[in-house]
Amino acid sequence: PVSVLARDKPYSPSELLLRKLLPAPEQLDLQGGVGNTGGNFSKVQFERFVCESSGDPSAAVDMSCNDTEFGQDFSPDNEIAIAVNPNDPNHLVAGSNDYYYRFNNASGARQALVLTGFFTSFDGGATWIDGQVPMRSGNGAGDPAPAFDAKNGVVLMAQLENVAGQGGFWVAAGNVSVSRSADGGVTWSEPVTVFKGKGAGIGPANQAIFWDKEWLTVDNYPDSPFYGRAYLTVTRFQNGLQGSYVDSPIFLSYSDDGGLTWSEPMEISGSHPSCTYQETGPTGECDEDQNSIPEVAPDGTLYVHYANYQNQAAWEVPFDFDGQIMVVKSTDGGVTFSDPVPAAQREDGSSDMPWSVIGRQTVWGYQIRWSSDGNIAVDPTNPDHVTVVWTDRGTPNPNANPDCIFTRPIAPNYDPCDAGPGSNLNVYRSDSYDGGETWTGRTLVDDGDGASQWFVWADYKSDGTLVAAWDEDTAPAPADTFKHVLWVEGGGKQALGPEEHIDESVTHWAGQYTTAWPTICGPTGSDTAGKGCNVFHGDYTGLAVGPDDSINVVWTGLNALVTSPQVDFYTGELREGYRQDAMFARR
């Protein structure tokens, strides 16, 4: 194994920014390999495979079949998202990054196809159909965003489509497409390309365009003037010469015919005086962004939440790149937008959290890739009441200094700014009661009694009660395990499903990326503590409230111990660990 971290020079400002914005190459997991331990390796073959799973949604259901037909019962499902039919609370559709692996154990190489998995239930989550949404092009999909279109009677699924190199980390042709299902999510059409990329957007190509982290929603309010309009937002990453970073503004396109045709993409992230840092553009332009989420209010107002990294006044030290949550809105169906308004300032800068072996910020005590982002929700009883949620450490890292920002994490010190162990993450919210014009700022939702919390997602019940779910340590770090929990405003918090074993992963394990992993992550008592720690199980979880006020929650679980055909090159044995499963619970 070879470390992916260069050790001979400090970070540059643009590198620090890109590490917060772009997906890490290791997430894509597309490295060269000529051996085949899982039969044929065809995306068409995998797209045709469908299976079923079942369980008790009042406890927890593993939606992913993990069928052994292709020798893939160890493969991950992560970044789970869910939508509920607004006219039928028992009709659910979820999506995932759905991996298929093969290994060359002679060389140690591995290769993966990443498709967009779908999960469809017609009985409130007791039984699920598990399959894959077709790809139009490329060999990598994912970032699923399902949505029901009640007016046009279809289900939509947005996804990425890209091409990853077989011998390296470059990723090209970063497109975004939308597939539709006319039978409730049982079968899916060939997708329509909405945003088309060019060149190696994660790589050295000149003038490349790479679209990333899209999200989809539909106006399902019959009294809205834009009833049936689907909104798709995404980040456009643009390269300059030799692959240099130019900008990453938020774009939008919409459809009125159930996803068949889409409007011309339009930049919507706008300008604000707080957007002072600029790689290339004029002062005030808010064009260094990521992770947009659109949300429709009952009166048809469209709100779009996104993370921006240009507010220098909020950084504790230069080039810290703490994020701010910005919100723009449209009252004319996405034709024009307001200027962005800062909804909250986050403590998620380069100095605020430790780093992992793949060079991404992580939760103290673990190795997972971490992002502060949550989502936006609108109160159905008041279209002017809007809420954003996120997780971060709450206060600046008191040990931060300008020099540590540019220090590359080198084993055994993966925390050059001494962010931990006081960097436990909590859940926060900020509210607007005047349609996004002003915001309350940071308000604590839950502190986990000292245990870290991450990947929060929220929605509203019909009576205006906010509900949220997130991953939470089972004890203050290092805990080795976490649980996914549900919080109901005024009603407390409950754990969903079994304990998840984050520190011994069968895939995405730390020892694949470096020979010098940190021992801060477990499992406790292991003679190779840290080698098996999970470095990625997605960037978000999901939650959706149904028309009957049922709360439908999905997350990535690590609770099934399995063995893969990959040889652990440290032990010479087949790799054993906990797989990443698509979990569901209903309350």
Secondary structure, 3 states (H helix, E strand, C coil): CCCCCCCCCCCCHHHHHHHHHCCCHHHHCCCCCCCCCCCCCCHHHHHCCCEEEECECCCEEECCCCCCCCCCCCCCEEEEEEEEECCEEEEEEEEEEEEEEEEECCCCEEEEEEEEEEEEECCCCCEEEEEEECCCCCCECCCCEEEEECCCCEEEEEEEEEEECCCCCCEEEEEEEEEEECCCCCCCCCCEEEECCECCCECCCCCCEEEEEEEEEECCCCCCCCCCCEEEEEEEEEECHHHCEEEECEEEEEECCCCCCCCCCEECCCECCCCCCCCCCCCCECCEEEEEEEEECCCCCEEEEEEECCCHHHCCCCCCCCCEEEEEEECCCCCCCCCCEEEEECCCCCCCCCECCCCCECCCCCCCCCCCCCEEEECCCCCCCEEEEEEECCCCCCCCCHHHHCCCCECCECCCCCCCCCCCCEEEEEEECCCCCCCCCCEEEECHHHCCEEEEEEEECCCCCEEEEEEEECCCCCCCEEEEEEEECCCEEEEEEEEEECCCECCCEHHHCCCCCCCCCCCCCCCCCCCCCECCCCCCCEEEECCCCCEEEEEEEEEEEEEEEEECCCCCCEEEEEEEEEEEEEC
